Amino acid sequence: MLRSLPRVSFCFKTMFLFFALSVIAVPIFGESYPAYRQDDLLLLEDGKRELKTKGRFSLPKNKSQSSDPNANVVESQTTDSHFYAIGTAFYRGLTQRGGIREEQANKSFSRMILSPETGWVKKGERFYQQILISPYLLYEERINGTKTITKGSDGELLFLTGWESPDFRVGIEVGRGYQRLDRNGFLFVGFLNFGEFLFNWKTTGISFSALGAQMQNSVLYTERNRRESPQRISGGSLSVSENRWIQNFRIFYYLYQESRQESVKGDLFFTSEPFRPYGRYQYYGFEFSSTKWKGIRLDLDGIKVSGFREYGIDAFQSNQTSRTTGGILFGSRLYWERPEAIYFLGGFYTSKDGELRTDRNSNGYAGIRTDPRGYGGKSSFLMMESLLLQEGNVFQEDGSVSKPDFENKGIQLFQMGIRKTWDQKWTLQSMILSSSSSLGRGWEAVGIAGYQSEYSYILMSFSYAAVDPQKEKKVLFDEWRKNEAIKEYSRVYLSAGVYF
């Protein structure tokens, strides 16, 4: 049976109470906020954030500006230059229970994040510039067998400049910031150092971007391994949006490279370091969203990864020492919008590695740094499969980072659900999911409820899953076997935030 949930820590209760009261009672004043801090709200929608190559530039309101509606007309014909400051504080917590001890399914985390932003922005008739600084301060308590406390930080320091006319927009962004390379969070989501060129042909809806970036193998900059060389990402995307038949269509190509590092023997002067192989992977694919036709619309997603890791020590010991990869992910969702609610039906498939043992071919799909929101995302246990599995995991759990591991058995997931919104503030969504993976054949019910306003939000999801392992286990001797019992799991996720 499903194990009972343990008592929540005092810190967890305190932070939850603080945010609940903040959302309901505190008079908050805010202007604007970068959208990535609101990614959890995607769980109340379609789970995706469409990428239309419009860039990060925004023009926060100047609090000293007149409230006269005619002031905006004058302002658009002159130069607007001012400093601004905004803030965001939010909380995220997860509790997962069930399964057997060997799977290490029982885990939880409680995370509080403060992320103010300040900067200077200038918008003329044609040219624009913006400089922004945004610390990202995190405090986290995590329990996974043992309790660990993390106090870390990261942040953004970006310079943006560009030229804009009624028909075209050309921009450049340089610095450290938060990036998303796909709309569902299946490829890469996180902080990195980057330079990006943006081009938008407004009258046709055609946009293009080219990116060069480097990243550390850690969630936060302060948690990085200073002795490990950074990984690199380069590539770009081309998109067409908002025409008669297409809401958004995007194709992309990114090259991900891992640096090779020789092993170092430890002594009085040097710390021992393991051998790190060289890796090179190509990620390319598409994202498609149709316009509505009689309330019906369609989403399609496809990602292909191919490449290799070279484990050879040197040129003389590199015969058949590379491990190749050819994994795919494909998903689709059909929506039917009615006056009373939105109904949806869909699912996705990821390829699996053919052999349980580690060999020269690893054909499972794995992203660079995943943060799933689409197709149920982190609200679904069957999708995340946050367990210690010999067969490997497709997606990384929130707050964990590792290099892509293609030695996994993939997932085939089907879902259907309904979503209802009241007054554009309250949302209730329920889903039924079915999956087939190395964990077995599973069924899951997921419920998500949330409230959002201009200055705050709160949401909670609860899922219950039952999984038939479809395996046998021995009883004393190999000759005596019986079917493994059905396993049960629960997963609760809470997120709340305020903007000031």
C-alpha positions as CSV (number, residue, x, y, z in Angstrom):
1,M,0.0,0.0,0.0
2,L,1.0,3.6,-0.4
3,R,3.1,4.8,2.5
4,S,1.8,7.6,4.6
5,L,3.4,11.0,4.1
6,P,5.8,12.1,6.8
7,R,5.4,15.3,8.8
8,V,6.5,18.3,6.9
9,S,9.4,20.3,8.3
10,F,8.9,23.5,10.3
11,C,10.8,25.4,7.6
12,F,8.5,24.0,4.9
13,K,5.4,25.1,6.9
14,T,6.8,28.5,7.6
15,M,7.6,29.3,4.0
16,F,4.2,28.0,2.8
17,L,2.3,30.1,5.3
18,F,4.4,33.2,4.3
19,F,3.6,32.9,0.6
20,A,-0.1,32.0,1.2
21,L,-0.5,35.1,3.2
22,S,1.4,37.2,0.7
23,V,-0.7,36.1,-2.2
24,I,-3.9,36.9,-0.3
25,A,-3.2,39.9,1.8
26,V,-0.1,41.9,0.9
27,P,-0.6,45.1,-1.2
28,I,2.1,44.7,-3.9
29,F,3.3,47.1,-6.5
30,G,5.0,45.9,-9.6
31,E,5.6,46.9,-13.2
32,S,7.0,43.9,-15.2
33,Y,8.9,40.7,-14.7
34,P,10.9,38.3,-16.9
35,A,8.7,35.4,-18.0
36,Y,11.0,32.6,-17.0
37,R,10.3,33.2,-13.3
38,Q,6.7,32.3,-14.1
39,D,7.4,29.0,-15.8
40,D,5.4,27.1,-13.3
41,L,2.2,28.8,-14.5
42,L,2.7,26.9,-17.7
43,L,1.3,23.9,-15.8
44,L,-2.0,25.7,-15.7
45,E,-2.0,26.1,-19.5
46,D,-0.7,24.0,-22.3
47,G,2.7,23.5,-20.6
48,K,4.6,25.2,-23.4
49,R,6.3,28.6,-23.9
50,E,6.3,29.4,-27.6
51,L,9.6,30.7,-28.8
52,K,9.2,33.4,-31.5
53,T,12.6,34.9,-31.4
54,K,11.5,38.3,-30.1
55,G,14.3,38.6,-27.6
56,R,14.5,39.7,-24.0
57,F,14.2,43.4,-24.5
58,S,11.2,45.0,-22.7
59,L,10.3,48.6,-21.7
60,P,9.3,48.6,-18.1
61,K,7.0,51.4,-17.2
62,N,8.5,54.5,-15.6
63,K,6.6,55.1,-12.4
64,S,6.9,58.8,-12.8
65,Q,5.2,58.7,-16.2
66,S,1.8,60.3,-16.6
67,S,-1.3,58.1,-16.5
68,D,-2.8,60.2,-19.3
69,P,-3.5,57.7,-22.2
70,N,-2.3,60.3,-24.7
71,A,1.1,60.3,-23.1
72,N,2.0,57.0,-24.8
73,V,1.5,58.6,-28.2
74,V,4.0,61.3,-27.5
75,E,6.4,58.9,-25.8
76,S,6.5,56.7,-28.9
77,Q,7.7,59.6,-31.0
78,T,10.5,60.6,-28.6
79,T,13.3,58.9,-26.7
80,D,12.5,57.2,-23.4
81,S,15.4,56.6,-21.1
82,H,15.1,55.6,-17.4
83,F,16.3,53.2,-14.7
84,Y,13.9,50.6,-13.2
85,A,13.8,48.1,-10.4
86,I,11.4,45.1,-9.9
87,G,11.4,42.1,-7.7
88,T,10.2,38.5,-7.6
89,A,10.0,36.1,-4.7
90,F,8.7,32.6,-5.1
91,Y,8.5,29.2,-3.4
92,R,8.6,25.7,-4.8
93,G,8.1,22.5,-2.9
94,L,7.8,18.8,-3.8
95,T,6.9,15.7,-1.9
96,Q,7.0,12.2,-3.4
97,R,6.2,8.9,-1.7
98,G,5.6,5.2,-2.6
99,G,7.3,2.3,-4.2
100,I,10.0,0.1,-2.5
101,R,13.1,1.1,-0.6
102,E,15.5,0.2,-3.4
103,E,13.9,2.7,-5.7
104,Q,14.5,5.6,-3.3
105,A,11.2,7.1,-4.3
106,N,10.7,8.9,-1.0
107,K,12.0,12.4,-1.5
108,S,11.1,16.0,-1.0
109,F,12.5,19.5,-1.4
110,S,11.5,23.0,-0.1
111,R,13.0,25.9,-2.1
112,M,12.8,29.6,-1.6
113,I,14.1,32.0,-4.3
114,L,14.5,35.8,-4.3
115,S,15.3,37.4,-7.7
116,P,15.2,41.2,-7.9
117,E,16.1,42.9,-11.2
118,T,17.4,46.4,-11.8
119,G,18.6,48.1,-15.0
120,W,18.6,50.9,-17.4
121,V,16.6,51.0,-20.6
122,K,16.5,53.4,-23.5
123,K,14.1,53.3,-26.4
124,G,14.3,55.8,-29.3
125,E,12.4,56.0,-32.5
126,R,14.6,53.3,-34.1
127,F,17.4,52.2,-31.7
128,Y,17.1,50.6,-28.3
129,Q,19.5,49.5,-25.5
130,Q,19.0,47.8,-22.2
131,I,21.4,46.8,-19.4
132,L,19.9,44.5,-16.7
133,I,21.3,42.9,-13.5
134,S,19.3,40.3,-11.7
135,P,20.6,38.2,-8.8
136,Y,19.1,34.7,-8.3
137,L,19.3,33.8,-4.6
138,L,18.3,30.3,-3.5
139,Y,17.8,28.5,-0.2
140,E,16.8,24.9,-0.4
141,E,16.2,22.0,2.0
142,R,16.2,18.6,0.2
143,I,15.6,15.2,1.7
144,N,16.5,12.1,-0.3
145,G,17.6,9.6,2.3
146,T,19.6,12.3,4.0
147,K,18.8,16.0,4.5
148,T,20.9,18.5,2.6
149,I,20.8,22.3,2.7
150,T,21.8,24.4,-0.3
151,K,22.5,28.1,-0.2
152,G,23.5,29.2,-3.6
153,S,23.2,32.0,-6.2
154,D,23.3,32.7,-9.9
155,G,21.9,35.5,-11.9
156,E,21.8,37.6,-15.0
157,L,24.0,40.3,-16.4
158,L,22.9,41.2,-19.9
159,F,23.5,43.9,-22.5
160,L,20.8,44.2,-25.2
161,T,20.9,46.5,-28.2
162,G,19.1,46.6,-31.5
163,W,17.3,48.5,-34.3
164,E,13.6,48.4,-34.9
165,S,11.3,49.7,-37.7
166,P,7.7,49.0,-38.4
167,D,8.7,46.1,-40.6
168,F,12.0,44.7,-39.1
169,R,13.8,44.2,-35.9
170,V,17.5,43.3,-35.4
171,G,19.0,42.8,-32.0
172,I,22.0,41.5,-30.1
173,E,22.1,40.1,-26.6
174,V,25.3,39.4,-24.7
175,G,26.1,38.3,-21.2
176,R,24.9,35.7,-18.7
177,G,21.2,35.0,-18.6
178,Y,18.4,32.4,-18.6
179,Q,17.7,30.6,-21.8
180,R,15.2,28.1,-23.2
181,L,16.0,26.2,-26.4
182,D,12.6,24.5,-26.8
183,R,9.1,25.2,-25.7
184,N,8.4,22.1,-23.5
185,G,11.7,22.0,-21.6
186,F,12.8,18.8,-23.2
187,L,16.1,20.1,-24.6
188,F,17.7,22.9,-22.4
189,V,16.5,25.3,-19.8
190,G,18.8,27.2,-17.5
191,F,21.5,29.8,-16.9
192,L,24.4,30.1,-19.3
193,N,26.9,32.6,-20.8
194,F,25.8,33.5,-24.3
195,G,25.8,35.8,-27.2
196,E,22.7,35.8,-29.5
197,F,21.8,37.5,-32.8
198,L,18.0,38.1,-33.4
199,F,16.2,39.0,-36.6
200,N,12.5,39.5,-37.0
201,W,10.6,40.3,-40.2
202,K,7.4,41.6,-38.6
203,T,5.1,41.7,-41.7
204,T,5.7,38.1,-42.6
205,G,6.1,36.6,-39.1
206,I,9.6,35.2,-40.0
207,S,12.2,35.2,-37.2
208,F,15.7,33.9,-37.0
209,S,18.2,33.5,-34.1
210,A,21.9,32.4,-33.9
211,L,23.3,31.4,-30.5
212,G,26.8,30.7,-29.1
213,A,27.0,29.8,-25.4
214,Q,28.8,27.9,-22.7
215,M,27.5,26.4,-19.5
216,Q,28.7,24.6,-16.3
217,N,27.5,21.2,-15.2
218,S,25.6,22.6,-12.2
219,V,22.2,24.2,-11.5
220,L,23.8,27.4,-10.0
221,Y,27.0,29.2,-10.8
222,T,28.2,29.1,-7.2
223,E,27.7,25.3,-7.2
224,R,29.9,24.7,-10.2
225,N,33.0,22.5,-10.2
226,R,35.8,25.0,-10.9
227,R,38.2,22.3,-12.2
228,E,35.8,21.1,-14.9
229,S,35.8,22.7,-18.3
230,P,32.5,24.2,-19.4
231,Q,30.3,22.6,-22.1
232,R,29.4,24.6,-25.2
233,I,26.2,25.1,-27.2
234,S,26.0,26.7,-30.6
235,G,23.2,26.8,-33.2
236,G,20.1,28.6,-34.1
237,S,16.4,28.5,-35.1
238,L,14.0,29.7,-37.7
239,S,10.3,30.3,-37.0
240,V,7.2,31.5,-38.8
241,S,4.3,32.7,-36.6
242,E,0.7,34.0,-36.7
243,N,-0.5,33.5,-40.2
244,R,-3.7,32.0,-41.5
245,W,-2.9,28.3,-40.8
246,I,0.0,28.4,-38.5
247,Q,0.1,29.9,-35.0
248,N,3.8,29.0,-34.7
249,F,6.2,26.8,-36.7
250,R,9.9,26.6,-35.6
251,I,12.8,24.5,-36.7
252,F,16.1,24.4,-34.8
253,Y,19.6,23.0,-34.8
254,Y,22.0,23.0,-31.8
255,L,25.4,21.5,-31.4
256,Y,26.3,20.5,-27.8
257,Q,30.0,19.7,-27.0
258,E,31.7,18.4,-23.9
259,S,35.4,19.1,-23.3
260,R,37.9,16.3,-22.9
261,Q,40.0,16.4,-19.7
262,E,42.8,14.0,-18.7
263,S,42.8,12.4,-15.3
264,V,45.0,13.9,-12.6
265,K,46.6,11.9,-9.8
266,G,46.3,13.6,-6.5
267,D,49.3,14.6,-4.4
268,L,50.4,17.4,-2.0
269,F,49.9,20.0,-4.7
270,F,47.1,18.7,-6.9
271,T,43.6,17.4,-6.3
272,S,42.8,14.1,-8.1
273,E,40.5,14.5,-11.0
274,P,38.8,11.8,-13.1
275,F,39.1,11.4,-16.8
276,R,36.3,13.2,-18.6
277,P,35.6,12.1,-22.2
278,Y,35.0,14.3,-25.2
279,G,31.4,14.4,-26.5
280,R,29.7,16.0,-29.5
281,Y,25.9,15.8,-30.1
282,Q,23.6,17.4,-32.6
283,Y,20.0,18.3,-31.5
284,Y,17.6,19.3,-34.3
285,G,13.9,19.2,-34.6
286,F,10.7,21.2,-35.0
287,E,7.7,22.6,-33.1
288,F,4.3,23.2,-34.7
289,S,1.1,24.8,-33.5
290,S,-1.9,25.3,-35.8
291,T,-4.4,28.0,-35.6
292,K,-7.9,27.2,-34.3
293,W,-10.5,25.7,-36.7
294,K,-13.9,25.3,-35.2
295,G,-12.3,25.3,-31.8
296,I,-9.8,22.6,-32.7
297,R,-6.0,23.1,-32.8
298,L,-3.0,20.8,-33.0
299,D,0.5,20.7,-31.5
300,L,3.4,18.6,-32.8
301,D,6.9,18.3,-31.4
302,G,10.0,16.4,-32.7
303,I,13.6,16.2,-31.6
304,K,16.4,14.1,-33.0
305,V,19.8,13.7,-31.2
306,S,22.8,12.1,-32.8
307,G,26.5,12.1,-31.8
308,F,29.1,10.3,-29.8
309,R,31.4,10.3,-26.7
310,E,35.0,9.3,-27.1
311,Y,36.4,7.3,-24.1
312,G,39.8,6.6,-25.7
313,I,42.8,7.6,-23.6
314,D,45.0,8.5,-26.5
315,A,45.4,8.0,-30.3
316,F,46.8,4.5,-29.7
317,Q,44.1,3.4,-27.4
318,S,41.0,4.7,-29.2
319,N,39.9,1.7,-31.2
320,Q,36.2,1.1,-30.7
321,T,36.1,3.3,-27.6
322,S,33.4,5.7,-28.7
323,R,29.8,5.4,-27.7
324,T,27.3,6.6,-30.4
325,T,23.8,7.9,-30.0
326,G,20.7,8.2,-32.2
327,G,17.7,9.0,-30.1
328,I,14.4,10.7,-30.9
329,L,11.4,12.3,-29.2
330,F,8.1,12.8,-30.8
331,G,4.9,14.2,-29.3
332,S,1.5,15.5,-30.3
333,R,-1.5,17.1,-28.6
334,L,-5.0,17.8,-29.9
335,Y,-7.1,20.5,-28.3
336,W,-10.9,21.2,-28.5
337,E,-11.9,24.5,-27.1
338,R,-15.5,24.7,-25.9
339,P,-17.4,27.5,-24.0
340,E,-17.5,25.3,-20.9
341,A,-13.9,24.0,-20.9
342,I,-10.9,22.9,-23.0
343,Y,-10.5,19.2,-23.7
344,F,-7.1,17.8,-24.8
345,L,-5.7,14.4,-26.0
346,G,-2.1,13.6,-26.7
347,G,1.1,11.9,-25.7
348,F,4.7,11.5,-26.7
349,Y,7.3,8.8,-27.4
350,T,11.0,8.6,-26.7
351,S,13.3,6.0,-28.2
352,K,14.9,3.4,-26.0
353,D,18.4,1.8,-25.8
354,G,18.3,-1.7,-27.0
355,E,20.6,-3.3,-24.4
356,L,20.4,-3.0,-20.6
357,R,24.2,-3.2,-20.4
358,T,26.4,-0.3,-21.3
359,D,27.7,-0.8,-24.9
360,R,28.9,1.2,-27.9
361,N,25.3,2.1,-29.0
362,S,23.1,4.2,-26.7
363,N,19.9,5.1,-28.5
364,G,17.7,6.5,-25.7
365,Y,16.7,10.2,-25.8
366,A,18.1,12.6,-23.2
367,G,18.2,16.4,-23.2
368,I,21.1,18.7,-22.3
369,R,19.4,20.1,-19.2
370,T,15.7,19.4,-19.0
371,D,12.9,21.1,-17.0
372,P,9.7,19.6,-18.4
373,R,6.5,21.6,-18.3
374,G,4.8,20.3,-21.5
375,Y,2.6,17.1,-21.5
376,G,2.1,17.3,-17.7
377,G,5.7,18.0,-16.8
378,K,6.9,17.8,-13.2
379,S,3.3,17.4,-12.0
380,S,3.3,13.8,-13.4
381,F,5.1,11.0,-11.7
382,L,4.8,8.7,-14.7
383,M,6.6,11.3,-16.9
384,M,9.4,12.2,-14.4
385,E,10.0,8.7,-13.0
386,S,12.1,10.2,-10.3
387,L,13.5,7.0,-9.0
388,L,16.8,5.2,-8.8
389,L,16.4,3.0,-11.9
390,Q,19.0,0.6,-13.3
391,E,17.6,1.4,-16.8
392,G,18.1,5.1,-16.4
393,N,15.9,8.2,-16.6
394,V,14.7,10.2,-19.6
395,F,14.2,13.5,-17.7
396,Q,16.1,15.1,-14.8
397,E,14.4,15.9,-11.6
398,D,14.0,19.5,-10.6
399,G,17.2,20.8,-9.0
400,S,19.4,18.0,-10.3
401,V,21.9,18.2,-13.2
402,S,24.0,15.6,-15.0
403,K,25.4,15.2,-18.5
404,P,23.0,13.6,-21.0
405,D,22.7,9.8,-20.3
406,F,21.4,8.0,-23.4
407,E,21.4,4.6,-21.7
408,N,17.7,4.6,-20.9
409,K,14.7,2.6,-21.9
410,G,12.5,5.5,-23.0
411,I,8.9,6.3,-22.3
412,Q,5.6,6.0,-24.3
413,L,3.0,8.2,-22.6
414,F,-0.7,8.8,-23.5
415,Q,-2.8,11.5,-21.8
416,M,-6.3,13.0,-21.9
417,G,-7.7,15.8,-19.8
418,I,-9.9,18.8,-19.3
419,R,-9.1,22.4,-18.2
420,K,-11.5,25.0,-16.9
421,T,-10.7,28.7,-16.2
422,W,-12.9,31.2,-14.3
423,D,-12.4,35.0,-14.6
424,Q,-9.0,34.5,-16.2
425,K,-7.7,33.9,-12.6
426,W,-8.8,30.6,-11.3
427,T,-7.8,27.4,-13.2
428,L,-8.6,23.7,-12.5
429,Q,-7.1,20.9,-14.7
430,S,-7.4,17.2,-14.4
431,M,-5.6,14.5,-16.5
432,I,-5.6,10.7,-16.9
433,L,-2.2,9.3,-18.0
434,S,-1.0,5.9,-19.1
435,S,2.6,5.0,-19.8
436,S,4.8,2.1,-20.8
437,S,8.5,2.2,-19.7
438,S,11.2,0.2,-17.9
439,L,9.2,0.9,-14.7
440,G,6.3,-1.1,-16.1
441,R,2.7,-0.3,-17.2
442,G,1.4,2.6,-15.3
443,W,-1.9,4.6,-14.8
444,E,-2.0,8.0,-13.2
445,A,-4.5,10.6,-12.2
446,V,-3.3,14.2,-11.9
447,G,-5.1,17.3,-10.6
448,I,-3.8,20.8,-10.8
449,A,-5.5,23.9,-9.3
450,G,-4.2,27.5,-9.3
451,Y,-4.9,31.2,-9.0
452,Q,-3.0,34.0,-10.7
453,S,-3.3,37.8,-10.7
454,E,-1.2,40.6,-11.9
455,Y,1.1,40.5,-8.9
456,S,0.9,37.0,-7.5
457,Y,0.1,33.3,-8.1
458,I,-0.3,30.0,-6.3
459,L,-0.7,26.5,-7.7
460,M,-0.7,23.0,-6.4
461,S,-0.7,19.6,-8.2
462,F,-1.4,16.2,-6.8
463,S,-0.9,12.9,-8.6
464,Y,-1.5,9.3,-7.8
465,A,0.0,6.5,-9.9
466,A,-0.3,2.7,-9.9
467,V,2.4,0.8,-11.8
468,D,2.4,-2.9,-12.7
469,P,6.1,-3.9,-13.0
470,Q,5.2,-6.8,-15.3
471,K,8.1,-8.7,-13.9
472,E,8.7,-11.7,-11.8
473,K,10.8,-12.0,-8.7
474,K,12.3,-15.2,-7.2
475,V,11.2,-16.6,-3.9
476,L,14.2,-18.3,-2.2
477,F,15.2,-20.2,-5.4
478,D,15.3,-19.3,-9.1
479,E,12.8,-22.0,-9.8
480,W,10.2,-20.4,-7.4
481,R,9.0,-17.1,-8.9
482,K,5.9,-14.9,-8.5
483,N,4.7,-11.7,-10.2
484,E,5.8,-8.5,-8.5
485,A,3.0,-6.6,-6.8
486,I,1.6,-3.4,-8.2
487,K,3.4,-0.3,-6.8
488,E,1.8,2.9,-5.8
489,Y,3.2,6.4,-5.8
490,S,2.1,9.9,-5.0
491,R,3.5,13.3,-5.9
492,V,2.6,16.7,-4.6
493,Y,4.0,19.9,-6.0
494,L,3.4,23.4,-4.7
495,S,4.5,26.7,-6.2
496,A,3.7,30.3,-5.2
497,G,5.1,33.7,-6.0
498,V,4.8,37.5,-5.7
499,Y,6.0,40.3,-7.9
500,F,6.8,43.7,-6.4
